[in-house]
Amino acid sequence: MPGIAAPLIAWYRDNARDLPWRRPGFGAWGTLVSEFMLQQTPVARVIPHLEAWLGRWPTPTDLAAAAPAEAVTQWANLGYPRRALWLHRAAVEIRDRQDGVVPRDVDALLALTGIGDYTARAVAVFAYGDRHPVVDTNTRRVLARVVDGVAQPGPPGKSDLARMTAELPADIGEAAILNAAAMELGAIVCTARAPKCGICPLADRCAWRAAGYPASEDRRRRQAKYEGSDRQARGAVLKVLREAAPTAVPLDDVVPDWPDPVQRDLAIDSLIADGLAEAEDGALLLPR
């Protein structure tokens, strides 16, 4: 089967969305922050938060000098607020270990708090232009359909990197573009539930299309309902603490009308355990 690089790169150059982290000169710190924010959060929600964050803390050293509570407060309603704490800790590590410069080496990036294999490779490729495979959920779906002929990819694994590496052009610049293009195709054309196969640049070489679009078991976990969940309770507690920061809030005044008092207390306990809140003299506050 022909490779995916040439048609996908050509398509990307004509159709890529204009996103802040794709603009020239965006920088490694901006790329790192954007990757933290984009985890499990839609692009449209991330962009205004990213711009505000970089306006306030344009370098890792600027963020490292701030209190962790400021990072959690600035994170606002992006969700999964532990990412804010991890990003703050990574900034401290970059300041203390890397002279304030986001490292280029994948292993050095992996040594930072909150950075996994995907984020490390994304920074090395998109910020520094190095040649590595970068594989996210969208990329895995494109490869599953075009190469394997199945509707949904199997569980993620190290083999994903090898499969993407096999598609990368030798040219470093084009390899970086292909990584971005595969993600973009999966995000806006080869989507999970309503793929736009009629406009796909890989339609003529897609094994899934050639096989008649066979259905496959949807292996993705369904996200639990948010309303009434433990996540909602944690979010409600954090909202109170962000609005009061840096002042502590008496425990009795932290969402006292929550319908399930036991769930509220468990939410508080879990936030303390995660380092997102601190208890002090019968009151609760964001980490200092």
C-alpha positions in Angstrom: 0.0 0.0 0.0 1.3 3.5 -0.8 2.5 5.6 2.1 0.4 8.3 3.7 3.0 11.1 3.8 2.8 12.8 0.4 -1.0 13.3 0.2 -1.4 14.0 3.9 1.3 16.7 4.0 -0.1 18.3 0.9 -3.6 18.3 2.4 -2.3 19.7 5.7 -0.6 22.6 4.0 -3.9 23.7 2.5 -6.3 22.8 5.3 -4.5 23.1 8.7 -6.3 25.2 11.3 -4.6 28.4 12.4 -3.8 27.5 16.0 -1.5 29.5 18.3 1.0 26.7 18.8 1.5 26.2 15.1 2.6 29.8 14.4 6.3 30.6 13.8 8.2 31.6 16.9 5.7 30.2 19.4 8.5 28.6 21.4 9.1 25.5 23.5 7.5 26.9 26.7 4.3 27.8 24.9 4.2 24.4 23.2 4.7 22.6 26.6 1.9 24.7 28.2 -0.4 24.0 25.3 0.2 20.3 25.5 -0.7 20.2 29.2 -3.9 22.1 28.5 -4.9 20.1 25.5 -5.0 16.8 27.5 -8.7 15.9 27.6 -9.8 19.4 26.8 -11.2 20.7 23.4 -9.0 23.2 21.4 -11.6 26.0 21.5 -11.6 26.0 25.3 -7.8 25.9 25.6 -6.9 28.9 23.3 -8.1 31.7 25.6 -6.7 30.1 28.7 -3.4 29.5 27.0 -3.1 33.1 25.9 -3.9 34.3 29.4 -1.4 31.9 30.9 1.4 32.9 28.7 0.6 36.5 29.1 1.0 36.1 32.9 3.9 33.7 32.9 5.8 34.0 29.6 8.7 31.7 30.8 9.0 28.7 33.1 10.9 30.8 35.5 8.0 33.3 35.8 5.6 30.5 36.7 8.1 28.9 39.1 8.3 32.1 41.0 4.5 32.1 41.6 2.7 30.1 44.3 1.1 26.8 43.3 -2.3 28.3 44.3 -1.9 31.0 41.6 -1.4 28.3 39.0 -4.5 26.4 40.2 -6.6 29.6 40.2 -5.4 30.6 36.7 -6.3 27.1 35.5 -9.9 28.2 36.1 -12.4 25.8 34.6 -10.1 23.8 32.3 -10.8 20.6 34.2 -8.4 18.1 35.7 -6.7 20.8 37.8 -3.9 18.5 38.9 -2.4 19.4 35.5 -1.9 22.9 36.9 0.1 21.6 39.8 2.1 19.4 37.5 2.9 22.2 35.2 4.0 24.4 38.1 6.3 21.7 39.4 7.7 21.1 35.9 8.4 24.9 35.7 10.3 24.7 39.0 12.3 21.8 37.7 13.1 23.6 34.4 14.3 26.6 36.4 16.4 24.5 38.8 17.7 21.8 36.5 17.7 23.3 33.0 18.6 26.9 33.6 15.1 28.0 32.8 15.1 26.5 29.3 12.6 23.8 28.3 14.9 20.9 27.3 15.0 19.5 23.8 16.0 15.9 24.7 13.1 13.5 25.1 14.6 11.8 28.1 15.2 15.1 29.8 11.6 16.1 29.1 10.3 12.7 30.4 12.1 13.5 33.7 9.9 16.5 34.3 6.7 16.2 36.4 3.5 15.5 34.5 5.2 14.8 31.1 4.6 11.4 29.4 5.9 10.0 26.2 3.4 11.8 24.0 4.1 15.3 25.5 7.9 14.8 25.5 7.9 13.9 21.8 5.5 16.6 20.9 7.7 19.3 22.4 10.9 17.8 20.8 9.1 17.7 17.4 6.9 20.7 17.3 9.1 23.1 19.2 12.5 22.0 18.2 11.9 20.3 14.9 13.5 16.9 15.8 12.5 13.7 14.1 10.4 11.5 16.3 7.0 9.8 15.9 4.2 11.7 17.8 1.1 9.6 18.3 -2.1 10.7 19.9 -5.7 9.2 19.8 -6.4 10.9 16.4 -3.2 9.5 14.9 -3.9 6.0 16.1 -7.4 6.1 14.6 -6.0 7.3 11.2 -3.5 4.4 11.2 -6.1 1.9 12.3 -8.4 2.8 9.4 -6.0 3.5 6.6 -3.4 0.8 7.3 -5.3 -1.9 9.3 -8.7 -1.5 7.8 -10.6 -1.4 11.2 -12.9 1.3 12.5 -11.2 1.9 15.8 -7.7 1.3 17.1 -6.8 -1.3 19.7 -5.3 -0.4 23.1 -2.3 2.1 22.9 1.1 0.6 23.0 4.8 1.0 22.0 3.9 -0.5 18.6 2.1 2.7 17.8 5.4 4.6 17.7 7.0 2.0 15.4 4.0 2.1 13.0 4.2 5.9 12.8 8.0 5.9 12.4 7.5 3.7 9.4 5.4 6.4 7.7 7.7 9.4 8.6 9.7 10.9 5.6 13.4 11.1 5.9 13.3 14.9 5.7 13.1 16.2 9.3 10.8 19.1 8.4 8.4 17.0 6.5 8.4 14.4 9.3 7.2 17.1 11.8 4.5 18.1 9.4 3.3 14.6 8.9 3.0 14.1 12.7 0.8 17.2 12.9 -1.1 16.3 9.7 -2.1 12.9 11.0 -3.5 14.4 14.2 -5.3 17.1 12.3 -6.9 14.6 9.9 -8.1 12.5 12.8 -9.5 15.6 14.6 -11.4 17.2 11.7 -11.9 14.5 9.0 -11.3 11.0 10.2 -13.3 11.5 13.3 -14.5 8.8 15.6 -18.2 8.9 15.0 -18.8 10.8 11.7 -15.8 10.5 9.4 -15.9 12.7 6.3 -14.5 10.1 4.0 -15.6 12.0 0.9 -13.0 14.7 1.5 -10.3 12.6 3.0 -6.9 12.9 1.2 -6.2 9.2 2.0 -9.5 7.8 0.7 -7.9 6.1 -2.3 -5.5 4.2 -0.1 -7.7 3.6 3.0 -8.0 -0.1 3.9 -11.1 0.5 5.9 -12.9 2.1 3.0 -11.7 -0.6 0.6 -13.2 -3.2 2.9 -16.6 -1.5 2.9 -16.2 0.3 6.3 -16.6 -2.8 8.5 -17.9 -2.1 12.0 -15.7 -3.0 15.0 -16.1 -3.0 18.7 -15.8 0.5 20.1 -13.1 0.0 22.7 -13.2 3.5 24.0 -14.4 3.9 27.6 -17.5 6.0 27.9 -16.9 9.0 30.2 -18.9 8.9 33.4 -21.8 11.3 33.7 -20.6 14.6 35.2 -23.8 15.7 36.9 -23.7 14.6 40.5 -20.3 12.9 40.1 -17.2 13.1 42.4 -15.6 15.2 39.7 -18.4 17.8 39.9 -18.1 17.8 43.7 -14.3 18.4 43.5 -14.9 21.2 40.9 -17.4 22.9 43.2 -15.0 22.9 46.1 -12.1 24.2 44.0 -14.4 27.0 42.6 -15.0 28.2 46.1 -11.3 28.1 47.0 -10.3 29.9 43.7 -12.8 32.7 44.3 -11.6 33.1 47.9 -7.8 32.9 47.2 -5.5 33.6 48.9 -7.9 33.6 51.9 -8.8 30.4 53.6 -12.4 29.3 53.7 -13.9 27.7 56.9 -14.8 24.1 56.2 -18.4 24.7 57.1 -18.6 27.3 54.3 -17.3 25.1 51.5 -20.3 24.3 49.4 -22.5 23.7 52.5 -25.6 23.1 50.3 -24.0 20.2 48.4 -26.8 17.5 48.2 -24.5 14.7 49.4 -22.4 15.8 52.5 -20.4 12.6 52.5 -19.5 13.1 48.8 -18.5 16.7 49.6 -16.2 15.6 52.4 -14.7 12.9 50.3 -14.1 15.5 47.5 -12.3 17.7 50.1 -10.2 14.8 51.3 -9.2 13.8 47.8 -8.2 17.4 46.9 -6.0 17.5 50.0 -4.5 14.1 49.1 -3.7 15.3 45.5 -2.1 18.5 46.8 -4.7 20.8 45.3 -5.9 22.0 48.7 -4.6 22.4 52.2 -6.4 22.2 55.5 -5.4 24.7 58.2 -7.1 25.4 61.6 -10.5 24.2 60.4 -10.3 26.0 57.1 -9.4 25.1 53.5 -7.3 27.0 51.0 -5.4 26.4 47.8 -1.8 25.2 48.1 0.8 27.8 48.8 
